Amino acid sequence: MQDHHSQTKQLLENIEQLIEAKDFEQLKELLSVSRTSEVAEVVEVLDEIARQVLFDLLEPKDAGEVLEKIDEATLSEVVEDMTGEELGEMLSSLPPDEVADVIAEFSDQQAEKVLEHIGEIDSEQIEKLLSYQEDSAGGIMTPEVVKVQIDQTIRDAIRAYREADHDEHFFNVFVVDSEDKLLGSIDIHTLLKYPRKTDIKDIIDDEIPFIHLSDDQEVIANTFRKNDLVSAPVVDDNGILVGRITVDDIVDVMDEEAEEDVLKMAGTHPDELDTHKSLKIALVRLPWLLICMSGSMLSAIVLYKFFANKYASLSNPEIWKHIITFVPAVTAMGGNSGMQTSTVVVRGLATGDLAALDLIQVLQREIKASLIVALICALVSSTVALTGLSIFEDANFKDVVTIALSVGLAMFSAVSLSTLLGLFLPYFFRKVGIDPAISSGPLITTANDILSFMVYFALGLLLLNVLS
């Protein structure tokens, strides 16, 4: 059996061959037996004409599923020349939450045209979903639920389940009171275990985790992960059941959150995934790069100030070139150690672990770890500096010892201070309402470079003056 990658690659080759041969009948048959997830991957790499051919041949239901699965940048290009009627026909077979996810990427004018060609009831549901924040429970959930009142029986619950949308997968029957306030849940397995005349109140699970309508998707994902949930009810501020979120929605959320964190740590933004246009991508990336460049220039100024002001005053100016030799090692280790710490902290904050949320506990752990790492790095770097200068340079022993000692102390200080910076920055950004992930990107690298420069040169010059 072929793996997914091989199957998709083979599908791409077959589609390209059939399009080139203009064998549209065979291509339509191939599309009808292919998974929409694989077709979506193929659509993302085809050119504009080939995409148009595929969507002309796909059944409306399959075309809607493909639209829901392709990335945002491809979606915007695919739907650009489609009419509201065409899009409405494609999307009408999808669940309301999936339709809302697709329409959220449209322009307001295009979204309005699509909603005009979707059933009135579905259109109202979709508009309501679109009114919620995209990354909140309201933006993720589907309003379609199976519910039963507390004074009913299993027979009533089974009837409600059978009358629900057959295209949806329901894992629970939610129990509500006469005002639709959530009281609990019954899973399908439990429904099948008891006689149909059994009262709902006798088998209800009233301690199920539930999601608030305004909860952020990262909080929701952590709730699912910690409680091993397959499905969870969503309630409003009054406790009224308004929808449900299922594990397949959360898989998408986890992927999106991980992708967003990785991009921010790299100094860019998820917005660049919404387009294939090089100019827009460049404009998304430039701000952080310009910040990094400014930081690098500041590092250069620090270097110049130390060099210009102190070089002439040294009794042995030649020693300065030996000091500069070890600048890359000190700054690189400072940046790397800070990056390690901030990455671990950001990950802990993202998953909502209590251990990561306790600053004092994290501080104690990281300080101990950083001191051990800093000490080992200091010993190794000073030994390398001492050995290398003694063998390859014609310098007096006193200068060699001074440089080796300054390298070791600077390495110890840079690693220790950078670790603390990598620890506190994520907490600071979280406190002021900024995504902590940006602290693991170019910001911390630039800050650590400047810090390492200043520490290294200050220690070196201090030791030179003391030992001269």
PLY file of the C-alpha trace (Angstrom):
ply
format ascii 1.0
element vertex 468
property float x
property float y
property float z
element edge 467
property int vertex1
property int vertex2
end_header
0.00 0.00 0.00
1.35 3.43 -0.97
1.83 6.08 1.70
-0.09 9.33 1.55
2.76 11.29 -0.04
3.23 8.74 -2.83
-0.50 8.58 -3.52
-0.79 12.36 -3.77
2.27 12.60 -6.01
0.85 9.90 -8.28
-2.52 11.69 -8.39
-0.78 14.93 -9.40
1.05 13.18 -12.23
-2.15 11.51 -13.46
-4.11 14.78 -13.39
-1.39 16.66 -15.27
-1.21 13.94 -17.92
-4.99 13.87 -18.41
-5.21 17.67 -18.63
-2.41 17.74 -21.19
-4.17 15.01 -23.21
-7.49 16.85 -22.77
-9.09 13.59 -21.63
-11.69 15.27 -19.43
-13.99 12.25 -19.15
-11.22 10.14 -17.67
-10.16 13.06 -15.46
-13.70 13.47 -14.11
-13.82 9.77 -13.27
-10.45 9.99 -11.53
-11.59 12.95 -9.43
-14.78 11.14 -8.42
-12.80 8.30 -6.79
-10.06 10.45 -5.25
-10.02 11.75 -1.70
-10.84 15.45 -1.51
-7.89 15.96 0.86
-5.51 14.69 -1.83
-7.23 16.73 -4.54
-6.82 19.81 -2.33
-3.07 19.21 -2.08
-2.88 18.86 -5.86
-4.87 22.06 -6.41
-2.31 23.99 -4.33
0.49 23.21 -6.81
-1.40 23.43 -10.12
-1.46 26.55 -12.27
-4.55 28.73 -12.64
-5.87 27.08 -15.82
-5.48 23.55 -14.46
-7.29 24.54 -11.26
-10.18 25.91 -13.27
-10.42 22.63 -15.19
-10.55 20.64 -11.96
-13.29 22.74 -10.38
-15.33 22.56 -13.58
-15.22 18.75 -13.39
-15.64 18.23 -9.65
-19.08 17.49 -8.24
-20.33 20.55 -6.24
-20.14 18.65 -2.93
-16.56 17.51 -3.59
-15.61 20.99 -4.81
-16.88 22.46 -1.55
-14.78 20.03 0.49
-11.72 20.89 -1.58
-12.30 24.61 -1.00
-12.49 23.96 2.75
-9.16 22.07 2.73
-6.89 24.24 0.55
-4.68 26.92 2.10
-5.80 30.55 2.35
-3.50 31.85 -0.39
-4.71 29.27 -2.92
-8.33 29.76 -1.85
-8.23 33.49 -2.58
-6.90 32.81 -6.07
-9.33 29.97 -6.84
-12.52 31.84 -5.89
-11.48 35.15 -7.43
-13.34 34.53 -10.71
-16.17 32.38 -9.34
-19.70 33.71 -9.07
-21.70 33.76 -5.85
-24.04 31.17 -7.32
-21.18 28.76 -8.11
-19.67 29.14 -4.66
-23.06 28.83 -2.98
-23.73 25.55 -4.77
-20.32 24.19 -3.76
-20.54 25.22 -0.12
-24.21 24.44 0.58
-23.44 20.78 1.28
-20.85 21.59 3.97
-21.63 21.97 7.70
-22.24 25.59 8.74
-18.97 25.87 10.67
-16.92 24.76 7.67
-18.79 27.14 5.36
-18.11 29.96 7.81
-14.40 29.08 7.83
-14.26 29.33 4.04
-16.36 32.49 3.75
-14.24 34.18 6.42
-11.45 34.34 3.82
-13.68 36.09 1.24
-14.12 39.80 0.74
-17.30 41.26 2.28
-18.87 41.68 -1.14
-18.09 38.12 -2.19
-19.30 36.70 1.14
-22.59 38.53 0.79
-23.15 37.10 -2.70
-22.42 33.56 -1.50
-24.83 33.84 1.44
-27.58 34.87 -0.98
-27.30 31.47 -2.66
-27.33 29.35 0.51
-30.54 28.27 2.25
-32.10 30.87 4.54
-31.68 28.82 7.73
-28.08 27.86 6.94
-27.34 31.44 5.92
-28.53 32.74 9.30
-26.41 30.17 11.15
-23.35 31.02 9.08
-23.78 34.77 9.59
-24.02 34.20 13.32
-20.83 32.11 13.29
-19.08 34.81 11.27
-19.98 37.37 13.94
-17.70 35.61 16.44
-13.95 36.03 16.61
-12.33 33.59 14.19
-10.05 32.10 16.87
-12.74 31.82 19.57
-15.07 28.96 20.43
-17.86 30.73 18.57
-15.75 30.84 15.43
-14.77 27.17 15.68
-17.95 25.47 16.83
-20.80 24.02 14.83
-24.32 24.89 16.02
-25.64 21.43 15.12
-26.12 19.37 18.29
-28.20 16.47 19.52
-29.93 17.42 22.76
-32.57 16.04 25.08
-34.26 17.44 28.15
-33.54 16.18 31.63
-37.07 14.80 32.15
-37.00 12.61 29.04
-35.84 9.02 28.46
-33.25 7.17 26.41
-35.96 6.50 23.82
-36.31 10.27 23.29
-32.53 10.66 23.05
-32.25 7.94 20.40
-35.08 9.53 18.43
-33.32 12.90 18.53
-30.10 11.26 17.40
-31.82 9.59 14.43
-33.46 12.85 13.36
-30.14 14.72 13.36
-28.12 15.48 10.23
-26.85 12.14 8.89
-23.74 13.77 7.42
-22.60 14.87 10.89
-20.81 12.69 13.44
-22.32 13.04 16.91
-20.48 11.52 19.86
-22.74 12.79 22.64
-26.31 13.68 23.38
-26.33 16.83 25.49
-28.83 17.21 28.30
-30.54 20.56 28.86
-33.34 21.99 30.97
-36.50 23.66 29.67
-34.51 26.86 28.96
-31.77 25.02 27.04
-29.22 25.45 29.82
-26.60 22.73 29.70
-26.90 20.18 32.51
-24.67 17.40 31.27
-24.06 14.83 28.59
-24.57 11.19 27.67
-22.22 9.44 25.26
-23.58 7.12 22.58
-22.05 4.07 24.22
-24.00 4.72 27.41
-27.25 5.19 25.47
-26.93 1.70 24.02
-26.22 0.03 27.37
-29.51 0.81 29.12
-33.18 0.01 28.36
-34.95 2.68 26.32
-37.36 3.48 29.12
-34.47 4.55 31.38
-34.74 8.16 32.56
-32.06 10.55 31.34
-31.58 11.94 34.84
-30.42 8.50 36.04
-27.48 8.20 33.62
-26.45 11.80 32.95
-22.80 12.80 33.31
-23.08 16.22 34.92
-19.35 16.83 35.34
-18.36 17.11 31.69
-15.88 19.84 30.67
-17.55 22.56 28.63
-16.34 25.49 26.55
-17.37 29.13 26.88
-18.38 30.92 23.70
-15.58 33.47 24.02
-12.78 31.03 24.93
-9.65 31.36 22.81
-8.83 28.42 20.54
-5.55 27.79 22.36
-7.44 27.40 25.66
-9.92 25.07 23.96
-7.15 22.91 22.51
-5.56 22.57 25.94
-8.95 21.61 27.45
-9.35 18.84 24.87
-5.79 17.63 25.38
-5.91 17.54 29.17
-9.32 15.84 29.34
-8.91 13.49 26.34
-12.10 14.83 24.80
-13.65 13.82 21.50
-16.43 16.38 21.67
-17.32 19.24 24.00
-20.41 21.46 24.36
-20.20 25.24 23.94
-22.29 27.51 26.16
-22.91 31.26 26.28
-22.60 33.51 29.32
-25.97 32.26 30.61
-25.05 28.60 30.31
-27.27 28.09 27.26
-26.09 25.32 24.93
-25.20 26.96 21.60
-23.04 24.40 19.82
-20.28 21.84 20.05
-16.64 21.44 19.12
-15.21 18.12 17.99
-11.70 16.73 17.99
-11.27 17.16 14.22
-11.76 20.90 14.72
-9.12 20.86 17.45
-6.59 19.05 15.26
-6.88 21.97 12.83
-6.54 24.43 15.71
-3.42 22.74 17.07
-1.86 22.77 13.62
-2.75 26.44 13.20
-1.38 27.42 16.62
1.86 25.51 16.08
2.26 27.07 12.64
1.59 30.54 14.04
4.14 30.12 16.84
6.81 28.82 14.47
6.29 31.75 12.09
6.43 34.31 14.90
9.56 32.69 16.30
11.09 33.07 12.84
10.25 36.77 12.82
7.37 36.68 10.35
3.58 36.47 10.60
0.79 34.02 9.60
-0.55 36.71 7.24
2.07 35.73 4.71
0.31 32.38 4.26
-2.74 34.21 2.93
-1.05 35.19 -0.31
1.32 33.98 -3.03
2.29 37.52 -4.00
5.99 38.15 -3.37
5.54 41.85 -2.57
2.98 41.16 0.16
5.17 38.42 1.63
8.15 40.77 1.65
6.13 43.49 3.39
5.10 40.99 6.09
8.69 39.92 6.73
10.38 43.30 6.51
9.34 44.84 9.87
11.10 42.21 11.98
14.11 42.15 9.66
14.43 45.92 9.94
14.22 45.63 13.73
16.97 43.00 13.63
19.07 45.19 11.35
18.66 48.09 13.76
19.77 45.86 16.61
22.76 44.67 14.61
23.73 48.25 13.85
23.48 49.02 17.55
25.82 46.10 18.20
28.22 47.59 15.65
28.06 50.93 17.45
28.87 49.24 20.76
31.84 47.54 19.12
33.03 50.81 17.58
32.71 52.74 20.83
34.77 50.22 22.75
37.32 49.94 19.97
37.68 53.66 19.17
37.71 54.86 22.77
39.83 52.16 24.36
42.17 50.94 21.63
44.66 53.79 21.87
44.73 53.73 25.66
45.81 50.10 25.88
49.45 49.52 26.74
49.48 46.73 24.15
46.96 47.62 21.38
47.73 44.38 19.50
45.87 42.48 22.19
42.61 44.00 20.89
42.63 41.78 17.78
42.79 38.72 20.04
39.79 39.95 22.01
37.76 40.54 18.83
38.57 37.02 17.61
36.26 35.47 20.22
33.32 37.85 19.71
31.32 35.42 17.47
31.63 32.59 19.98
30.45 34.67 22.93
27.52 36.29 21.11
26.43 33.05 19.44
26.36 31.11 22.70
24.48 33.91 24.43
21.86 33.97 21.68
21.52 30.18 21.54
21.09 29.76 25.28
18.49 32.52 25.42
16.65 30.98 22.47
16.54 27.57 24.15
15.04 28.98 27.32
12.48 31.18 25.62
11.37 28.33 23.34
10.77 26.02 26.32
8.90 28.74 28.22
6.78 29.73 25.20
5.82 26.10 24.65
4.83 25.72 28.30
2.72 28.89 28.22
1.05 27.77 24.99
0.01 24.39 26.43
-1.26 25.98 29.64
0.85 23.79 31.92
0.66 24.96 35.52
4.38 24.33 35.91
5.07 26.82 33.14
2.62 29.37 34.52
4.42 29.44 37.90
7.21 31.96 37.27
9.01 31.24 40.56
9.15 27.51 39.87
10.38 28.05 36.32
12.89 30.65 37.53
14.42 28.23 40.06
14.73 25.49 37.46
16.15 27.67 34.71
18.67 29.47 36.93
20.14 26.17 38.11
20.27 24.80 34.56
21.75 28.02 33.15
24.49 28.16 35.79
25.55 24.60 34.99
25.56 25.28 31.25
27.27 28.64 31.68
30.03 27.15 33.86
30.78 24.34 31.42
30.76 26.70 28.43
33.02 29.12 30.30
35.56 26.42 31.16
35.60 25.02 27.63
35.86 28.42 25.92
38.58 29.74 28.22
40.57 26.51 27.77
40.27 26.76 23.98
41.28 30.43 24.06
44.27 29.72 26.33
45.44 26.77 24.24
44.85 28.39 20.86
46.57 31.67 21.67
49.50 29.88 23.28
50.07 27.69 20.21
49.20 29.97 17.28
49.99 33.47 18.52
53.21 35.12 19.57
51.82 36.78 22.67
53.15 36.98 26.19
51.70 34.61 28.74
50.14 37.37 30.81
48.09 38.67 27.86
47.04 35.15 26.89
45.80 34.45 30.42
43.98 37.79 30.50
42.18 37.10 27.21
41.32 33.50 28.17
39.98 34.66 31.51
37.89 37.42 29.89
36.50 34.95 27.34
35.52 32.50 30.10
33.93 35.14 32.31
32.16 36.75 29.35
30.85 33.36 28.20
29.56 32.62 31.72
27.92 36.03 31.99
26.46 36.01 28.47
24.91 32.56 28.82
23.52 33.33 32.29
22.09 36.74 31.42
20.72 35.56 28.06
18.94 32.70 29.79
17.29 35.14 32.17
16.31 37.35 29.23
14.87 34.33 27.43
12.92 33.48 30.57
11.45 36.89 31.40
10.61 38.16 27.91
7.85 35.58 27.23
6.24 36.33 30.61
6.49 40.06 29.98
4.85 39.83 26.56
2.14 37.56 27.92
1.48 40.07 30.71
1.01 42.97 28.28
-1.20 40.92 25.93
1.34 40.14 23.19
1.91 36.61 21.89
4.97 35.31 23.81
6.15 33.44 20.69
7.69 36.61 19.25
10.18 36.62 22.14
11.77 33.46 20.72
12.50 35.07 17.39
14.87 37.75 16.14
14.07 39.99 19.10
15.84 37.82 21.66
18.73 37.10 19.29
19.32 40.80 18.70
18.98 41.70 22.38
21.39 38.92 23.36
23.95 40.04 20.78
23.99 43.56 22.21
24.10 42.24 25.77
26.92 39.79 24.98
28.96 42.49 23.20
28.75 44.84 26.15
29.51 42.19 28.77
32.45 40.75 26.85
34.18 44.03 26.08
33.52 45.47 29.52
35.04 42.41 31.21
37.95 42.27 28.80
38.88 45.88 29.26
38.41 45.67 33.02
40.76 42.71 33.28
43.29 44.37 31.01
43.33 47.44 33.22
43.50 45.42 36.42
46.18 43.02 35.24
48.23 45.55 33.29
0 1
1 2
2 3
3 4
4 5
5 6
6 7
7 8
8 9
9 10
10 11
11 12
12 13
13 14
14 15
15 16
16 17
17 18
18 19
19 20
20 21
21 22
22 23
23 24
24 25
25 26
26 27
27 28
28 29
29 30
30 31
31 32
32 33
33 34
34 35
35 36
36 37
37 38
38 39
39 40
40 41
41 42
42 43
43 44
44 45
45 46
46 47
47 48
48 49
49 50
50 51
51 52
52 53
53 54
54 55
55 56
56 57
57 58
58 59
59 60
60 61
61 62
62 63
63 64
64 65
65 66
66 67
67 68
68 69
69 70
70 71
71 72
72 73
73 74
74 75
75 76
76 77
77 78
78 79
79 80
80 81
81 82
82 83
83 84
84 85
85 86
86 87
87 88
88 89
89 90
90 91
91 92
92 93
93 94
94 95
95 96
96 97
97 98
98 99
99 100
100 101
101 102
102 103
103 104
104 105
105 106
106 107
107 108
108 109
109 110
110 111
111 112
112 113
113 114
114 115
115 116
116 117
117 118
118 119
119 120
120 121
121 122
122 123
123 124
124 125
125 126
126 127
127 128
128 129
129 130
130 131
131 132
132 133
133 134
134 135
135 136
136 137
137 138
138 139
139 140
140 141
141 142
142 143
143 144
144 145
145 146
146 147
147 148
148 149
149 150
150 151
151 152
152 153
153 154
154 155
155 156
156 157
157 158
158 159
159 160
160 161
161 162
162 163
163 164
164 165
165 166
166 167
167 168
168 169
169 170
170 171
171 172
172 173
173 174
174 175
175 176
176 177
177 178
178 179
179 180
180 181
181 182
182 183
183 184
184 185
185 186
186 187
187 188
188 189
189 190
190 191
191 192
192 193
193 194
194 195
195 196
196 197
197 198
198 199
199 200
200 201
201 202
202 203
203 204
204 205
205 206
206 207
207 208
208 209
209 210
210 211
211 212
212 213
213 214
214 215
215 216
216 217
217 218
218 219
219 220
220 221
221 222
222 223
223 224
224 225
225 226
226 227
227 228
228 229
229 230
230 231
231 232
232 233
233 234
234 235
235 236
236 237
237 238
238 239
239 240
240 241
241 242
242 243
243 244
244 245
245 246
246 247
247 248
248 249
249 250
250 251
251 252
252 253
253 254
254 255
255 256
256 257
257 258
258 259
259 260
260 261
261 262
262 263
263 264
264 265
265 266
266 267
267 268
268 269
269 270
270 271
271 272
272 273
273 274
274 275
275 276
276 277
277 278
278 279
279 280
280 281
281 282
282 283
283 284
284 285
285 286
286 287
287 288
288 289
289 290
290 291
291 292
292 293
293 294
294 295
295 296
296 297
297 298
298 299
299 300
300 301
301 302
302 303
303 304
304 305
305 306
306 307
307 308
308 309
309 310
310 311
311 312
312 313
313 314
314 315
315 316
316 317
317 318
318 319
319 320
320 321
321 322
322 323
323 324
324 325
325 326
326 327
327 328
328 329
329 330
330 331
331 332
332 333
333 334
334 335
335 336
336 337
337 338
338 339
339 340
340 341
341 342
342 343
343 344
344 345
345 346
346 347
347 348
348 349
349 350
350 351
351 352
352 353
353 354
354 355
355 356
356 357
357 358
358 359
359 360
360 361
361 362
362 363
363 364
364 365
365 366
366 367
367 368
368 369
369 370
370 371
371 372
372 373
373 374
374 375
375 376
376 377
377 378
378 379
379 380
380 381
381 382
382 383
383 384
384 385
385 386
386 387
387 388
388 389
389 390
390 391
391 392
392 393
393 394
394 395
395 396
396 397
397 398
398 399
399 400
400 401
401 402
402 403
403 404
404 405
405 406
406 407
407 408
408 409
409 410
410 411
411 412
412 413
413 414
414 415
415 416
416 417
417 418
418 419
419 420
420 421
421 422
422 423
423 424
424 425
425 426
426 427
427 428
428 429
429 430
430 431
431 432
432 433
433 434
434 435
435 436
436 437
437 438
438 439
439 440
440 441
441 442
442 443
443 444
444 445
445 446
446 447
447 448
448 449
449 450
450 451
451 452
452 453
453 454
454 455
455 456
456 457
457 458
458 459
459 460
460 461
461 462
462 463
463 464
464 465
465 466
466 467
